[in-house]
Amino acid sequence: MTNGNQKGKRGERFVAQWLRDSFGCKARRGKQYCGLEGNADVVGGFPNTHCEVKFVESLNLYKAMHQAINECGQSIPYVAHKKNRQELLITVRAKDLLAFSLAVVEQDAINKR
């Protein structure tokens, strides 16, 4: 396995852990369980969202978002991305910002049940 593949897996685990710690999501790596194309890199995050994870030094953000859009079905696509020694960033299309925000609020409501 290449170093890039290992970095991708670490990135997916990092984002899943961040979602669990920060928002109480039941998040986990998606591909480790089924390995099917089209599945989110991290599943069990915010309700009705599709997460694409990219841990690279040089990111084509539009290409990453296009991948998330093509794989998301009816879910809200977003990209979680990070460079070495930098903080995690989340990118959401402007037209999805309200729906994404409501998904975060819905997760908070789920945690309070």
N, C-alpha and C positions, 0 to 999 in steps of 0.2 A: 504494500500500500504506500502511496506517495505521501510526502510530507503535507501536500496540499489537502489530500483527503483527510488526514489526521486533524489538520487545522479546522477543516469544515465541521468535522464531528465535534471537536472541542467547542467550536462556536455554537453549534446547535445545543449542546449540553449547557453552555454558559447562558444562552438566552432562555432555555427552559427553566434553569435554576433562578434566573432573574425574575421571570414571571411568577414562579412559586413564591419567592421571597418577598417581592415587592407588591404583588397583587393577590396572592393566595390562589392563583390558578393551579389546576391539576395538570400542568404542562409536562411534556416529555418529548424527546426526539421522535419524529414521525417515522423516518426511514428505518430505524433500527428494528421495528416490529414487523414491517411488511415489505419495505424496499420497493414499493410500486411508484412508478413515475406519476406525477400529478399530485402526490400527497404533500401536505405542508411539511416543511423542515421541522417545525415544532407544532405539535397538536395539543389540544386541551388548554390553549391559552384563552384569550378573550373570546366571548361567544360570537359566533358568526364571522370570524376573521380567518385569514389565511396568511401565515407567516413564512416569508422567504428569508433565510439567514445567509449573510455574506460576511465572512471575516477575511478580507483581503486588503492589501495595501493600495491597490489601484482598482477602483470600482467604477464600472459603467452603470450608474444608478438607473438610468432609463431602461437599460437591458434587464437589470435585476427586477425592476418593477414590472416590465413587460412579461417576464417569466411568472411572477406572482399573479398577474392579471390572467394569464392564459391557464393557470392551474387552479384558480380560486373558485370556479363555478359561480355560485350565487353569494359567496362570502366576500368580505371586505379585504382586499389585498393590502399587505404592508411589508416593508423590508426592514429587517433589523440588521444593522451593519456596524462594523467596527474595524479600525486599523490597530496595529500593534501600539501599545502604550497610549491609546486614546480611549475616550469613553464611548459607550454604546449609543448609537443613534437609531431612531425609528423614523422611517419615511412613509407617509401616507399621502395619497392623491388629495388635492384640495377638495375635490367634489365628494370625497369619502370622509372628510375630517369630522363632520358632525356625527355621522353614523359610527365612526370609530370611537369617538368620545363617548357616545351612548353605550357602546359595547364595554368600555372601561367602567362606566357607572353601573351597568348591569352586573359585571363581575363583582363589584363591591356589594351590590344587593344580594348576590348569591352567597357571598362570604358571611353576610349577616344573618342568613336564615338558620 
